[in-house]
């Protein structure tokens, strides 16, 4: 049998017992989910703004990602645009998006004709399993696009 003294011992020093903590956690989760759901829309809007109605092709853009990332906190990626480039035609930038992340615009790499080649590597965070999208903008106005699915075991953006 429990008396009021033993019940009080279950309360935390700030007066928050386990039920209250669970209730507050459920409310917090409910507040976070709409933002995550809107992230995909934010990514698509950012991509549409970037592409600006231009036709996209795979071109010679290569995105390298792991098929499975055991931890979404640090996922290695690399992007490379092949082809012959000159001062008149070169890759200006490569943008990487993770549509399911709270902030879908992950990284932008900038290049000039003097870069010699358009290649970069980094590590990114992924909130959950999703397609990672790479878009290259060329100096002649053309746009290349490619994507890879990365399966995430443990999310890296608070998930």
One Martini backbone bead per residue (centre of mass of N, CA, C, O) as a GRO file, in nm:
protein
  159
    1UNK     BB    1   0.096   0.037   0.020
    2UNK     BB    2   0.025   0.376  -0.049
    3UNK     BB    3   0.115   0.684   0.042
    4UNK     BB    4   0.167   1.019   0.023
    5UNK     BB    5   0.472   0.999   0.071
    6UNK     BB    6   0.544   0.805  -0.170
    7UNK     BB    7   0.434   0.990  -0.393
    8UNK     BB    8   0.620   1.234  -0.345
    9UNK     BB    9   0.888   1.075  -0.417
   10UNK     BB   10   0.816   1.077  -0.740
   11UNK     BB   11   0.882   1.359  -0.742
   12UNK     BB   12   1.030   1.617  -0.852
   13UNK     BB   13   1.176   1.903  -0.746
   14UNK     BB   14   0.982   2.072  -0.963
   15UNK     BB   15   0.695   1.891  -0.958
   16UNK     BB   16   0.757   1.672  -1.182
   17UNK     BB   17   0.617   1.408  -1.295
   18UNK     BB   18   0.592   1.155  -1.513
   19UNK     BB   19   0.319   1.232  -1.638
   20UNK     BB   20   0.387   1.527  -1.693
   21UNK     BB   21   0.630   1.475  -1.870
   22UNK     BB   22   0.478   1.311  -2.089
   23UNK     BB   23   0.279   1.532  -2.162
   24UNK     BB   24   0.492   1.743  -2.251
   25UNK     BB   25   0.626   1.567  -2.466
   26UNK     BB   26   0.375   1.535  -2.646
   27UNK     BB   27   0.341   1.833  -2.705
   28UNK     BB   28   0.619   1.881  -2.831
   29UNK     BB   29   0.584   1.682  -3.065
   30UNK     BB   30   0.338   1.825  -3.190
   31UNK     BB   31   0.499   2.091  -3.252
   32UNK     BB   32   0.724   1.960  -3.442
   33UNK     BB   33   0.584   1.808  -3.681
   34UNK     BB   34   0.490   2.039  -3.871
   35UNK     BB   35   0.781   2.131  -3.946
   36UNK     BB   36   0.866   1.865  -4.080
   37UNK     BB   37   0.638   1.855  -4.295
   38UNK     BB   38   0.737   2.139  -4.430
   39UNK     BB   39   1.025   2.078  -4.537
   40UNK     BB   40   0.957   1.962  -4.817
   41UNK     BB   41   0.830   2.225  -4.924
   42UNK     BB   42   1.082   2.399  -4.887
   43UNK     BB   43   1.262   2.240  -5.079
   44UNK     BB   44   1.091   2.261  -5.336
   45UNK     BB   45   1.094   2.570  -5.344
   46UNK     BB   46   1.403   2.602  -5.362
   47UNK     BB   47   1.438   2.438  -5.622
   48UNK     BB   48   1.249   2.604  -5.803
   49UNK     BB   49   1.408   2.867  -5.772
   50UNK     BB   50   1.675   2.762  -5.885
   51UNK     BB   51   1.566   2.653  -6.163
   52UNK     BB   52   1.351   2.845  -6.300
   53UNK     BB   53   1.218   2.646  -6.538
   54UNK     BB   54   1.439   2.472  -6.610
   55UNK     BB   55   1.585   2.222  -6.751
   56UNK     BB   56   1.662   1.893  -6.643
   57UNK     BB   57   1.956   1.691  -6.600
   58UNK     BB   58   2.201   1.467  -6.529
   59UNK     BB   59   2.433   1.465  -6.691
   60UNK     BB   60   2.760   1.483  -6.504
   61UNK     BB   61   2.631   1.419  -6.225
   62UNK     BB   62   2.775   1.313  -5.908
   63UNK     BB   63   2.644   1.122  -5.632
   64UNK     BB   64   2.786   1.027  -5.316
   65UNK     BB   65   2.644   0.768  -5.111
   66UNK     BB   66   2.517   0.595  -4.879
   67UNK     BB   67   2.274   0.359  -4.846
   68UNK     BB   68   2.365   0.335  -4.536
   69UNK     BB   69   2.305   0.511  -4.225
   70UNK     BB   70   2.359   0.459  -3.894
   71UNK     BB   71   2.420   0.780  -3.869
   72UNK     BB   72   2.282   1.103  -3.923
   73UNK     BB   73   2.517   1.297  -3.811
   74UNK     BB   74   2.735   1.142  -4.028
   75UNK     BB   75   2.728   1.189  -4.376
   76UNK     BB   76   2.888   1.097  -4.649
   77UNK     BB   77   2.970   1.315  -4.927
   78UNK     BB   78   2.976   1.350  -5.294
   79UNK     BB   79   3.060   1.576  -5.565
   80UNK     BB   80   3.048   1.557  -5.937
   81UNK     BB   81   3.151   1.725  -6.238
   82UNK     BB   82   3.172   1.641  -6.547
   83UNK     BB   83   3.370   1.727  -6.813
   84UNK     BB   84   3.412   1.998  -7.026
   85UNK     BB   85   3.587   2.291  -6.931
   86UNK     BB   86   3.563   2.650  -6.938
   87UNK     BB   87   3.540   2.988  -6.930
   88UNK     BB   88   3.244   2.957  -7.067
   89UNK     BB   89   3.216   2.647  -6.942
   90UNK     BB   90   3.088   2.592  -6.613
   91UNK     BB   91   3.069   2.529  -6.279
   92UNK     BB   92   2.922   2.730  -6.036
   93UNK     BB   93   2.723   2.516  -5.877
   94UNK     BB   94   2.647   2.306  -5.584
   95UNK     BB   95   2.351   2.166  -5.457
   96UNK     BB   96   2.227   2.046  -5.136
   97UNK     BB   97   1.951   1.829  -5.047
   98UNK     BB   98   1.721   1.759  -4.753
   99UNK     BB   99   1.384   1.744  -4.739
  100UNK     BB  100   1.353   1.606  -4.430
  101UNK     BB  101   1.476   1.839  -4.310
  102UNK     BB  102   1.439   2.123  -4.132
  103UNK     BB  103   1.696   2.207  -4.316
  104UNK     BB  104   1.727   2.143  -4.655
  105UNK     BB  105   1.972   2.328  -4.694
  106UNK     BB  106   2.291   2.210  -4.675
  107UNK     BB  107   2.475   2.286  -4.944
  108UNK     BB  108   2.718   2.511  -5.112
  109UNK     BB  109   2.912   2.502  -5.405
  110UNK     BB  110   3.171   2.702  -5.538
  111UNK     BB  111   3.274   2.804  -5.873
  112UNK     BB  112   3.533   2.845  -6.117
  113UNK     BB  113   3.733   2.842  -6.388
  114UNK     BB  114   3.990   2.804  -6.180
  115UNK     BB  115   3.921   2.527  -6.038
  116UNK     BB  116   3.919   2.286  -6.282
  117UNK     BB  117   3.697   2.152  -6.089
  118UNK     BB  118   3.385   1.978  -5.977
  119UNK     BB  119   3.463   1.908  -5.640
  120UNK     BB  120   3.312   1.756  -5.337
  121UNK     BB  121   3.332   1.712  -4.970
  122UNK     BB  122   3.126   1.582  -4.696
  123UNK     BB  123   2.927   1.620  -4.402
  124UNK     BB  124   2.600   1.521  -4.301
  125UNK     BB  125   2.269   1.565  -4.196
  126UNK     BB  126   2.006   1.324  -4.113
  127UNK     BB  127   1.687   1.269  -3.998
  128UNK     BB  128   1.616   1.062  -4.237
  129UNK     BB  129   1.496   0.888  -4.467
  130UNK     BB  130   1.621   0.992  -4.798
  131UNK     BB  131   1.660   1.214  -5.051
  132UNK     BB  132   1.945   1.323  -5.204
  133UNK     BB  133   2.005   1.641  -5.358
  134UNK     BB  134   2.159   1.745  -5.668
  135UNK     BB  135   2.259   2.074  -5.801
  136UNK     BB  136   2.373   2.206  -6.110
  137UNK     BB  137   2.524   2.509  -6.217
  138UNK     BB  138   2.579   2.660  -6.519
  139UNK     BB  139   2.704   2.921  -6.711
  140UNK     BB  140   2.483   2.852  -6.954
  141UNK     BB  141   2.208   2.767  -6.764
  142UNK     BB  142   2.231   2.492  -6.695
  143UNK     BB  143   2.082   2.187  -6.538
  144UNK     BB  144   2.170   1.955  -6.291
  145UNK     BB  145   2.028   1.632  -6.172
  146UNK     BB  146   2.040   1.440  -5.860
  147UNK     BB  147   1.975   1.122  -5.672
  148UNK     BB  148   1.981   0.972  -5.336
  149UNK     BB  149   1.923   0.715  -5.126
  150UNK     BB  150   1.907   0.730  -4.760
  151UNK     BB  151   1.940   0.511  -4.500
  152UNK     BB  152   1.832   0.572  -4.165
  153UNK     BB  153   1.871   0.459  -3.842
  154UNK     BB  154   1.981   0.733  -3.702
  155UNK     BB  155   1.900   1.033  -3.640
  156UNK     BB  156   2.054   1.384  -3.673
  157UNK     BB  157   1.785   1.595  -3.610
  158UNK     BB  158   1.655   1.494  -3.327
  159UNK     BB  159   1.569   1.166  -3.407
   0.00000   0.00000   0.00000
